[in-house]
Amino acid sequence: MQKIFSLWLIAACLSHAAGLDFPKASQEINAPADVESVTADFEFTNKSDKPIQIIKSDPGCSCVAVEISNGKLRYEPGESGLIRAKFEMGNFSGSVDKVIALWLDQDPEDKPSTVLKLRVNIPVLIAVEPKTLKWDIGGKGEPQTIEIKIIEGQTIRVTEAKCSSIEFTCELKTLIEGRHYQLIVTPGNVNSPGIGVIRIETDCPLPKHKTQQAFAVVRRPSPAEAAAIKP
């Protein structure tokens, strides 16, 4: 995350580097809840006095596909082109930030000349918090609660919640039908490591939102966590 944040900070500076000028090096898209992908076009012009070759691009994530002017990589002075980024939304929700690094000829391997930024705002129809429940090995193993809230003015019913591991039990409670639920998760054994994937099924008509996931984990606390709980 720190690396991505740093790239955001220098994106504006790098958008004009090495002669390639990007009028809109940062873009923000508000995606509808029912689409599978969104596309952003980054236009550029070679404003230098010599040809420029794009050597490679790196979106940093398999969820982003990058296409450069139908494969054209060399640009003469004054010539324009386009970087097209296609973001597959998958199970993402909320504000998602992606960066695309471009290396031009003579760029060092660790310093791309250009960094483009894409922010996609995806509606959150079903908020599941927290996404991960954690218990310490040898701890008390007390029940923990996942809050499931329906937002964006929708009415969506949670129809089922179950865990992939028999080591965890799930109890679904309806607080407001179609609007607010609680999932009480209890580990059966906290004496050894364990993990379970909790599938939360709903009657949401949009396939990508219909099933939500959460996780239950019994693990050994990190040294910092262990030090924090010592008397």
Legacy VTK file of the C-alpha trace (Angstrom):
# vtk DataFile Version 3.0
C-alpha trace
ASCII
DATASET POLYDATA
POINTS 231 float
0.000 0.000 0.000
2.844 2.405 0.794
4.325 1.798 -2.650
1.003 2.569 -4.363
0.527 5.694 -2.247
3.976 6.943 -3.240
3.190 6.421 -6.912
0.015 8.508 -6.547
2.029 11.381 -5.130
4.431 11.495 -8.059
1.886 10.730 -10.792
1.270 14.374 -11.676
4.985 15.072 -12.020
5.688 12.011 -14.129
2.738 12.559 -16.466
4.831 15.082 -18.422
8.143 13.260 -18.136
10.386 12.358 -21.058
8.244 14.252 -23.577
4.991 12.268 -23.316
2.252 14.621 -22.178
-0.884 13.170 -20.541
-3.562 15.897 -20.066
-5.467 13.563 -17.732
-2.954 11.359 -15.927
-5.437 10.744 -13.093
-9.004 9.643 -13.711
-11.951 8.769 -11.503
-14.884 6.621 -12.635
-18.183 6.073 -10.853
-19.139 2.541 -11.871
-22.747 1.290 -11.938
-23.416 -1.604 -9.577
-24.385 -4.007 -12.364
-21.387 -3.744 -14.725
-18.574 -6.291 -14.865
-15.812 -3.936 -16.050
-15.019 -0.286 -16.764
-12.603 1.315 -19.224
-10.489 4.449 -18.902
-8.643 6.078 -21.811
-5.467 8.072 -21.146
-4.597 10.165 -24.220
-1.054 11.419 -24.714
1.130 13.345 -27.161
4.865 13.221 -27.789
5.827 16.835 -27.139
9.548 16.253 -27.342
11.747 16.833 -30.402
12.673 13.167 -30.858
10.933 9.794 -31.276
9.829 8.029 -28.083
9.409 4.289 -27.647
7.186 2.745 -24.963
9.110 -0.264 -23.687
6.596 -1.827 -21.292
3.613 -1.199 -19.039
2.733 -2.598 -15.624
-0.737 -2.192 -14.064
0.405 -3.956 -10.901
-2.708 -6.157 -10.799
-4.220 -8.920 -12.929
-7.592 -7.137 -12.636
-6.340 -4.385 -14.985
-5.578 -4.990 -18.666
-3.582 -2.356 -20.562
-3.755 -1.755 -24.322
-1.501 0.796 -26.037
-2.907 2.252 -29.272
-3.583 -1.184 -30.788
0.014 -2.226 -30.235
1.742 0.895 -31.536
4.713 1.662 -29.265
6.851 4.227 -31.184
5.756 7.874 -31.448
7.331 10.618 -33.543
7.444 14.250 -32.313
3.912 15.660 -32.269
2.307 12.223 -32.653
-0.480 11.175 -30.278
-1.619 7.874 -28.836
-3.823 6.326 -26.207
-3.411 4.070 -23.177
-6.610 2.090 -22.534
-7.026 0.506 -19.089
-9.799 -2.038 -18.571
-10.604 -2.778 -14.942
-12.457 -6.010 -14.136
-14.555 -5.228 -11.074
-14.862 -8.821 -9.790
-15.820 -8.681 -6.112
-14.331 -5.231 -5.481
-16.481 -2.629 -3.788
-16.021 0.889 -2.486
-13.211 3.099 -3.846
-10.497 1.093 -5.590
-7.223 2.755 -6.642
-4.972 1.343 -9.363
-1.780 2.672 -10.914
-0.260 1.961 -14.328
3.481 2.413 -14.770
4.994 3.044 -18.206
8.649 2.592 -19.112
10.044 4.548 -22.053
13.332 3.971 -23.852
16.326 4.607 -21.580
14.212 4.452 -18.388
15.923 2.681 -15.465
14.247 -0.591 -14.488
13.158 0.824 -11.133
12.023 4.265 -12.379
9.228 4.378 -14.967
8.879 7.718 -16.734
5.118 7.833 -16.381
2.628 6.712 -13.738
-1.105 6.912 -14.423
-3.736 6.746 -11.714
-7.223 5.242 -11.920
-9.797 5.396 -9.135
-12.996 3.371 -9.552
-15.900 4.028 -7.186
-18.029 0.880 -6.945
-21.351 0.954 -5.092
-21.411 -1.060 -1.877
-24.776 -2.811 -1.817
-23.966 -5.223 1.008
-21.547 -4.104 3.730
-19.897 -6.959 5.640
-17.798 -5.875 8.640
-15.418 -7.136 9.742
-14.338 -9.272 6.810
-12.074 -11.409 8.994
-12.646 -12.689 12.524
-9.555 -13.726 14.482
-9.012 -15.855 17.581
-5.692 -16.524 19.290
-4.499 -20.081 19.754
-5.067 -20.965 23.402
-7.455 -18.042 23.857
-11.024 -18.006 25.138
-12.756 -18.817 21.858
-15.679 -16.506 22.548
-18.298 -15.778 19.842
-17.667 -12.823 17.537
-20.131 -10.885 15.400
-20.156 -9.893 11.731
-22.488 -7.014 10.881
-24.272 -7.311 7.520
-25.951 -4.090 6.371
-27.763 -3.378 3.125
-27.168 0.142 1.840
-27.773 2.289 -1.245
-31.529 2.244 -0.576
-31.815 -1.439 -1.458
-33.780 -4.243 0.172
-31.735 -7.448 0.015
-32.370 -10.479 2.184
-29.652 -12.715 3.568
-30.880 -16.238 2.906
-28.048 -18.353 4.298
-24.614 -18.176 5.910
-22.340 -21.164 6.341
-18.662 -21.869 6.918
-16.427 -24.158 4.879
-14.944 -25.594 8.095
-16.888 -27.613 10.657
-14.637 -26.055 13.300
-16.772 -22.884 13.202
-20.497 -22.516 13.795
-22.568 -19.677 12.337
-25.823 -18.266 13.712
-27.674 -15.758 11.533
-29.833 -13.150 13.261
-32.282 -10.854 11.480
-32.430 -7.377 13.007
-34.303 -5.638 10.182
-35.582 -7.857 7.373
-33.847 -6.989 4.120
-31.707 -4.318 5.768
-29.635 -5.442 8.759
-28.349 -8.820 9.921
-25.810 -10.175 12.388
-23.784 -13.333 11.974
-22.518 -14.847 15.231
-19.447 -17.032 14.643
-18.024 -19.366 17.285
-14.887 -21.511 16.972
-15.163 -25.093 18.193
-11.449 -25.393 18.915
-8.867 -22.727 19.672
-6.047 -25.100 20.625
-4.673 -25.381 17.070
-4.626 -23.254 13.905
-7.734 -23.213 11.772
-9.366 -21.237 8.993
-12.811 -21.147 7.452
-14.406 -19.293 4.546
-17.875 -17.993 5.368
-20.254 -17.731 2.407
-23.105 -15.300 2.869
-25.890 -15.938 0.366
-28.457 -13.260 -0.480
-31.352 -12.748 -2.882
-29.606 -9.817 -4.593
-30.579 -9.891 -8.308
-27.073 -8.807 -9.376
-24.850 -11.923 -9.639
-21.604 -10.195 -8.601
-23.163 -8.992 -5.343
-25.295 -12.027 -4.529
-22.650 -13.968 -2.596
-20.419 -12.277 -0.026
-17.430 -13.759 1.805
-15.884 -13.422 5.217
-13.172 -15.382 7.005
-12.725 -17.001 10.409
-9.178 -17.669 11.591
-7.603 -19.250 14.654
-3.955 -18.274 14.637
-0.940 -17.524 16.739
-0.780 -13.789 17.565
2.100 -11.791 16.104
4.920 -10.765 18.481
3.533 -7.204 18.586
0.042 -8.438 19.450
1.391 -10.821 22.085
3.401 -8.007 23.697
0.351 -5.728 23.722
-1.787 -8.179 25.695
0.826 -8.977 28.341
-0.011 -7.575 31.793
LINES 1 232
231 0 1 2 3 4 5 6 7 8 9 10 11 12 13 14 15 16 17 18 19 20 21 22 23 24 25 26 27 28 29 30 31 32 33 34 35 36 37 38 39 40 41 42 43 44 45 46 47 48 49 50 51 52 53 54 55 56 57 58 59 60 61 62 63 64 65 66 67 68 69 70 71 72 73 74 75 76 77 78 79 80 81 82 83 84 85 86 87 88 89 90 91 92 93 94 95 96 97 98 99 100 101 102 103 104 105 106 107 108 109 110 111 112 113 114 115 116 117 118 119 120 121 122 123 124 125 126 127 128 129 130 131 132 133 134 135 136 137 138 139 140 141 142 143 144 145 146 147 148 149 150 151 152 153 154 155 156 157 158 159 160 161 162 163 164 165 166 167 168 169 170 171 172 173 174 175 176 177 178 179 180 181 182 183 184 185 186 187 188 189 190 191 192 193 194 195 196 197 198 199 200 201 202 203 204 205 206 207 208 209 210 211 212 213 214 215 216 217 218 219 220 221 222 223 224 225 226 227 228 229 230
